[in-house]
Amino acid sequence: MITAVGLGADPTLSHFAETAGGLGARVTLVDLGDQAEGRWRLGLPPDRSSWVPAQGVEFALDPDASVYCRLIDLGAQLPGRAVEWHTVTEAWSAWLELAPGRVVNRPGHPGDNSCKPLHEELLAREGFAVPPSLTTSSARLLRDFAEQGPCVAKPLSGQRADCRVIGPADLDRYDERSGPVHLQRWVAGTDVRVHVVGDRAIAQAVSSESVDYRTDRRATYRRIDLNTELERALVAGTAAAGLAFAGWDLRLGDDTTWVFEVNPMPGYSHYDVRVDGEITRALVAFLTEGDNR
């Protein structure tokens, strides 16, 4: 039995539940929205009397069962229900940290992905090649960095945002009072998305004419195999981050494999449909057979 916890309207969660079910796995989907609106009980393991609303019934939670979770707090979007949403997600975070079953991913992993400069620094310390970057609100320093070559403006936090190439002229109207900007040196190469599940790495190369291929509806994807050294490094890096499942964004240059980020809660359905559900199959295998993490 696998419990899938998150938002019922989340395409990634519903994709996992549907695809895993099609593979023969028994999956119960727990919608956090139902929980935020009603009664529930989460007693910290080894307590075994926890239950939540699921598919119209009171669903008894088994701490030894496997859980695929995507905890998303909608309190900021629903201020009138902020307390309920925060309470629900915090309760699940505590429960999932202590549950002895297999969990993808436990919420207690480091949160450096939500801070781009820190995330890049830690990746570099792990031995990955990360393009040079600058974070500052100084117009002079930003212009100096941009004058040294093409660079990409990226979001500072973990919020989803499009990236774009900028040059010195794009900074002419920059107001330092608007806050810091994060620039990263543009590097040439082939974009690659790698999903690591346990000790498996599933990679796809992306061909696109856009700086941010996520915005390109004409982008094409193809399954590729990584060299053994890179695959081992990504698997080790995922484990070092306290994760069982991660999405890595890379760019393969002529002489260097550049690492941009590792996503601890990847929205992977977009990629999974292009590899005939291979990522979900790996997740189901890990949850039903793999080691706890």
DAWO-V827975 format. One record per residue. N is the residue number from 0. SS is DSSP state (2 for helix, 1 for strand, 0 for the rest). PHI is phi in whole degrees, -180 to 180 (999 if undefined). Layout:
BEGIN
n = [N	N]
ss = [SS	SS]
phi = [PHI	PHI]
END
This chain:
BEGIN
n = [0	1	2	3	4	5	6	7	8	9	10	11	12	13	14	15	16	17	18	19	20	21	22	23	24	25	26	27	28	29	30	31	32	33	34	35	36	37	38	39	40	41	42	43	44	45	46	47	48	49	50	51	52	53	54	55	56	57	58	59	60	61	62	63	64	65	66	67	68	69	70	71	72	73	74	75	76	77	78	79	80	81	82	83	84	85	86	87	88	89	90	91	92	93	94	95	96	97	98	99	100	101	102	103	104	105	106	107	108	109	110	111	112	113	114	115	116	117	118	119	120	121	122	123	124	125	126	127	128	129	130	131	132	133	134	135	136	137	138	139	140	141	142	143	144	145	146	147	148	149	150	151	152	153	154	155	156	157	158	159	160	161	162	163	164	165	166	167	168	169	170	171	172	173	174	175	176	177	178	179	180	181	182	183	184	185	186	187	188	189	190	191	192	193	194	195	196	197	198	199	200	201	202	203	204	205	206	207	208	209	210	211	212	213	214	215	216	217	218	219	220	221	222	223	224	225	226	227	228	229	230	231	232	233	234	235	236	237	238	239	240	241	242	243	244	245	246	247	248	249	250	251	252	253	254	255	256	257	258	259	260	261	262	263	264	265	266	267	268	269	270	271	272	273	274	275	276	277	278	279	280	281	282	283	284	285	286	287	288	289	290	291	292]
ss = [0	1	1	1	1	1	0	0	0	0	2	2	2	2	2	2	2	2	2	2	2	2	0	0	0	0	1	1	1	1	1	2	2	2	2	2	2	0	0	0	1	0	0	0	0	0	0	0	0	0	1	1	1	1	0	0	1	1	1	1	0	0	0	0	0	1	1	1	1	0	0	0	0	0	0	0	0	0	2	2	2	2	2	2	2	2	2	2	2	2	2	2	2	2	2	2	2	2	0	0	0	0	1	1	0	0	0	0	0	0	0	2	2	2	1	2	2	2	2	2	2	2	2	2	2	0	0	0	1	0	0	0	1	1	1	1	0	0	2	2	2	2	2	2	2	2	2	0	0	0	1	1	1	1	0	0	1	0	0	0	0	0	0	1	1	1	0	2	2	2	2	0	0	0	0	2	2	2	0	0	1	1	1	1	1	0	0	0	0	1	1	1	1	1	1	1	1	0	0	1	1	1	1	1	1	1	1	0	0	0	0	0	2	2	2	0	0	0	0	1	1	1	1	1	0	0	0	2	2	2	2	2	2	2	2	2	2	2	2	2	0	0	0	0	1	1	1	1	1	1	1	1	0	0	0	0	1	1	1	1	1	1	1	0	0	0	0	0	2	2	2	2	2	2	2	0	0	2	2	2	2	2	2	2	2	2	2	2	2	0	0	0	0]
phi = [999	-119	-101	-104	-116	165	-91	-60	-87	-75	-58	-68	-64	-66	-63	-60	-61	-69	-70	-63	-61	-67	-87	98	-79	-88	-124	-112	-94	-105	-89	-60	-63	-63	-69	-66	-94	-137	-91	-167	-145	-123	-93	-65	-56	-84	-54	-120	-116	-84	-153	-142	-71	-154	54	86	-133	-84	-95	-77	-87	-103	-60	-87	-76	-90	-134	-106	-126	-136	-76	-128	-90	-92	-58	-68	-85	-126	-57	-71	-121	-60	-63	-62	-66	-64	-62	-63	-70	-68	-63	-64	-59	-67	-63	-69	-67	-100	-64	-76	-71	-79	-131	-126	-104	-66	-69	-82	-69	-57	-101	-68	-61	-83	-132	-55	-61	-65	-59	-65	-64	-70	-63	-63	-67	-78	100	-84	-82	-116	-58	-57	-146	-146	-125	-166	-106	-83	-62	-65	-68	-64	-66	-59	-66	-67	-72	-81	152	-57	-142	-118	-85	-128	-68	-76	-102	-82	-70	-68	-157	-79	-103	-150	-77	-133	-126	-56	-65	-69	-98	-60	-103	-69	-106	-59	-73	-78	106	-69	-122	-111	-112	-127	-61	-72	-127	-85	148	-101	-69	-137	-109	-121	-103	-100	-127	62	-104	-109	-127	-116	-112	-134	-87	-120	-107	-155	-91	-93	-63	-112	-63	-65	-94	-103	-71	-97	-61	-117	-126	-144	-70	-132	-104	-90	-69	-59	-64	-67	-60	-63	-65	-71	-63	-66	-65	-65	-65	-64	-84	77	-115	-102	-139	-152	-113	-102	-107	-125	-138	-88	-89	-64	-122	-136	-97	-88	-112	-95	-168	-123	-96	-81	-140	-68	-81	-96	-60	-57	-86	-64	-65	-87	-124	55	78	-62	-69	-64	-60	-66	-64	-62	-62	-65	-68	-100	-133	-77	-76	-66	-148]
END
